[in-house]
């Protein structure tokens, strides 16, 4: 896309790039509500830092790809924004996290965002011929994007097993579907397979998630047991909501790819007793956009 984000010589490329940026911008800001809760409680509680560390790695990886490829302004702008947002999330998490979680977060950050990224940069610039760098780096981005597809697969399996969509937000799934379409079109119009192909899978998984939501959206009496990561905390109690018993986990994790691929997962479920509010279950989601 020579000429930048607003160049209209190729309107299809420009419009798809702008659409992808706008949607991804909103997805990057989705965890703000999570951190508002953290700020009010002065504690991270059961929230995990893994999604933010992974999101930061994906953002810097796509920034590097855009710089090596050149003429990829939409990729560069949205991932630069995402990089700053995810870094802010991590710093905020470190401020309020307990010591054990803080040390684990720092270890993840140094291993993935520093060491792994530095290794990729060195290999790309020193070990790969210049004319093959875009292909090599694009393949790395593609492989990483495909790797995080395990997140939606695990969520889809849980929805089918529990027949519950308490932790599958339809609004975010819809936005990520639009994001996949926008970035697929951008990759198609710019003839960039490393942007185009991952979004085929992203669109498919988002559509599956929305289909499951409408199929299982009616509440049923069942036990919803969610995947958790333990931080040494005591197991949380069960809460009965309108005849449905939900065993609340210590925490759950959501990993959303920060490439063009929409990956939806669970971060945390919070069920409020019906005596205080109408039976509600709110899922805090960690997004990622390209």
C-alpha positions in Angstrom: 0.0 0.0 0.0 2.3 2.6 -1.2 1.5 6.1 -0.1 0.3 5.3 3.4 -2.9 4.7 5.2 -5.0 7.5 3.6 -3.7 7.1 0.0 -6.7 6.7 -2.3 -4.9 5.4 -5.4 -6.1 2.0 -4.2 -9.4 2.6 -2.4 -10.0 -1.0 -1.6 -6.7 -1.3 0.2 -7.2 2.0 2.0 -10.7 1.2 3.2 -9.9 -2.3 4.4 -6.9 -1.0 6.2 -8.8 1.7 7.9 -11.7 -0.7 8.9 -9.2 -3.1 10.3 -7.5 -0.3 12.3 -10.8 0.9 13.7 -12.1 -2.5 14.8 -8.7 -3.6 16.2 -8.5 -0.3 18.1 -11.7 -1.1 19.9 -10.7 -4.7 20.6 -7.3 -3.5 22.1 -9.3 -1.3 24.5 -11.6 -4.1 25.7 -9.6 -5.0 28.8 -9.9 -1.4 30.2 -12.9 -2.5 32.2 -10.9 -5.3 33.7 -8.2 -2.9 34.9 -10.7 -0.5 36.3 -11.8 -3.3 38.5 -8.2 -4.0 39.5 -7.7 -0.3 40.3 -10.8 -0.1 42.5 -9.9 -3.3 44.3 -6.2 -2.5 44.4 -5.5 -6.1 43.5 -5.3 -8.3 40.4 -7.3 -11.0 42.2 -7.4 -14.1 39.9 -6.6 -12.3 36.7 -3.7 -13.7 34.6 -1.1 -11.6 32.9 -0.4 -14.2 30.2 -2.8 -12.8 27.6 -1.2 -9.3 27.8 2.4 -10.7 27.5 1.4 -12.8 24.5 -0.4 -9.8 23.0 2.6 -7.6 23.4 4.8 -10.2 21.7 2.4 -10.4 18.8 2.3 -6.6 18.4 6.1 -6.1 18.3 6.4 -9.1 16.0 4.0 -7.6 13.5 5.6 -4.1 13.8 8.9 -5.7 12.9 7.3 -7.4 9.9 5.7 -4.2 8.8 9.1 -2.4 9.0 10.9 -5.1 7.1 8.2 -5.3 4.4 7.7 -1.5 4.2 4.6 0.0 2.6 2.4 -1.6 5.4 1.2 1.5 7.2 -2.0 0.0 8.5 -0.1 -2.9 10.1 2.4 -0.5 11.6 -0.1 2.0 13.1 -2.4 -0.4 14.8 0.3 -2.6 16.2 2.2 0.4 17.5 -0.9 1.4 19.3 -1.4 -2.1 20.5 2.2 -2.4 21.7 1.7 0.7 23.9 -1.6 -0.4 25.3 -0.4 -3.9 26.1 2.8 -2.5 27.7 0.6 -0.3 29.9 -1.6 -3.2 30.9 1.5 -5.2 32.0 2.9 -2.3 34.0 -0.5 -1.8 35.6 -0.7 -5.5 36.4 2.8 -5.5 38.0 1.8 -2.6 40.3 -1.2 -4.4 41.8 -0.2 -8.1 41.5 0.9 -10.1 44.5 4.6 -10.9 44.6 4.3 -14.4 43.2 2.2 -13.3 40.2 4.5 -10.3 39.7 7.7 -12.5 39.5 5.9 -14.9 37.1 4.8 -12.0 34.9 8.4 -10.7 34.7 9.7 -14.1 33.8 7.1 -14.4 31.0 7.9 -10.9 29.7 11.7 -11.5 29.7 11.4 -14.9 28.1 8.9 -14.0 25.3 8.9 -10.3 24.8 12.6 -9.8 25.2 14.6 -13.0 24.6 12.4 -14.6 22.0 11.9 -11.4 20.1 15.6 -10.5 20.2 16.4 -13.9 18.8 14.0 -13.4 15.9 15.5 -10.0 15.1 19.0 -11.3 15.2 18.2 -14.3 13.0 16.3 -12.2 10.5 18.9 -9.5 10.1 22.0 -11.6 10.4 21.1 -15.1 9.2 18.6 -14.5 6.4 19.4 -12.9 3.0 17.7 -9.6 2.5 15.5 -10.8 -0.3 14.1 -13.6 1.9 13.5 -11.6 5.1 9.9 -10.7 4.4 9.1 -14.4 3.6 11.0 -15.7 6.7 9.5 -13.2 9.1 6.0 -13.5 7.6 6.3 -17.3 8.1 7.2 -16.7 11.8 4.2 -14.4 12.3 1.9 -17.0 10.5 3.2 -19.8 12.7 2.7 -17.9 15.9 -0.8 -16.9 14.9 -1.7 -20.4 14.1 -0.3 -21.6 17.4 -2.7 -19.5 19.5 -5.7 -21.1 17.7 -5.6 -23.6 20.6 -7.4 -21.0 22.7 -10.7 -20.9 20.7 -10.6 -24.7 20.3 -10.5 -25.2 24.0 -13.4 -22.7 24.5 -15.5 -24.4 21.8 -15.0 -27.8 23.5 -16.0 -26.3 26.9 -19.1 -24.8 25.4 -20.2 -28.1 23.9 -19.4 -30.1 27.0 -21.2 -27.7 29.5 -23.9 -26.5 27.1 -23.3 -23.1 28.6 -22.3 -19.8 26.9 -21.9 -17.8 30.2 -18.2 -17.2 29.2 -18.7 -16.7 25.4 -19.4 -13.0 24.7 -21.4 -12.6 21.5 -20.5 -8.9 21.0 -16.8 -9.5 21.0 -17.1 -12.6 18.7 -19.0 -10.4 16.3 -16.4 -7.6 16.4 -13.6 -10.1 15.9 -15.4 -11.6 12.9 -15.6 -8.1 11.3 -11.9 -7.7 12.1 -11.0 -11.0 10.4 -13.0 -9.9 7.3 -11.3 -6.5 7.2 -7.8 -7.9 7.6 -8.4 -10.7 5.1 -9.5 -8.1 2.5 -6.4 -6.1 3.3 -4.1 -9.1 2.8 -6.0 -10.1 -0.4 -5.8 -6.6 -1.9 -2.1 -6.2 -1.0 -1.3 -9.8 -2.1 0.1 -10.5 1.4 -0.6 -14.2 2.2 0.9 -13.8 5.7 -2.0 -11.4 6.6 -4.6 -13.1 4.5 -4.4 -16.8 5.4 -4.5 -16.6 9.2 -7.8 -14.6 9.0 -9.5 -17.4 7.1 -9.1 -19.5 10.3 -10.0 -16.5 12.4 -13.2 -15.9 10.5 -14.1 -19.6 10.8 -13.6 -19.8 14.5 -15.5 -16.6 15.2 -18.5 -17.9 13.2 -18.4 -21.2 15.1 -18.4 -19.3 18.4 -21.4 -17.2 17.4 -23.2 -20.3 16.1 -22.6 -22.0 19.5 -23.8 -18.9 21.3 -27.2 -18.9 19.6 -27.5 -22.7 19.9 -26.8 -22.8 23.6 -27.9 -19.4 24.7 -30.9 -20.6 26.7 -29.8 -21.3 30.3 -29.9 -24.9 31.4 -29.4 -26.6 34.7 -25.8 -27.8 34.5 -22.5 -27.5 36.2 -20.2 -25.2 34.4 -16.6 -26.0 35.3 -14.1 -23.7 33.6 -10.3 -24.1 33.0 -8.3 -22.3 35.7 -4.7 -21.5 36.6 -3.9 -21.8 40.3 -2.1 -19.2 42.2 -2.3 -21.0 45.5 -5.6 -19.4 46.5 -8.4 -21.3 48.2 -11.0 -22.8 45.9 -13.9 -20.4 45.4 -17.4 -21.3 46.4 -20.2 -22.4 44.2 -23.1 -20.0 43.5 -26.6 -21.0 42.6 -28.2 -18.7 40.0 -31.8 -19.4 39.0 -31.4 -23.2 39.5 -28.0 -23.3 37.8 -25.0 -24.2 39.8 -21.7 -22.7 38.6 -18.5 -23.6 40.3 -16.4 -20.4 40.2 -12.7 -20.9 39.3 -9.8 -19.1 41.0 -9.2 -17.5 37.6 -9.3 -18.3 33.9 -7.2 -17.3 31.0 -8.1 -15.7 27.6 -5.5 -15.4 24.9 -6.5 -13.3 21.9 -4.1 -13.2 19.0 -2.9 -9.7 18.3 -2.3 -10.5 14.7 -5.3 -10.2 12.4 -6.6 -13.5 13.9 -9.5 -13.2 16.3 -9.1 -15.7 19.2 -11.7 -15.6 21.9 -11.1 -17.1 25.3 -12.2 -16.7 28.9 -10.4 -14.4 31.3 -12.7 -14.5 34.4 -16.2 -15.2 35.3 -18.0 -13.2 37.9 -21.4 -14.4 39.1 -23.5 -12.1 41.3 -26.1 -13.4 43.7 -29.6 -12.8 42.4 -30.5 -11.1 45.7 -28.2 -8.3 44.8 -28.5 -8.2 41.0 -30.5 -10.0 38.4 -28.6 -13.2 37.8 -25.6 -12.0 35.9 -22.4 -13.5 34.7 -19.9 -11.1 33.2 -16.9 -12.3 31.3 -13.8 -10.1 31.2 -12.1 -10.7 27.8 -8.6 -10.0 26.5 -8.5 -9.0 22.9 -6.1 -8.7 20.3 -6.2 -7.2 17.0 -3.6 -6.9 14.3 
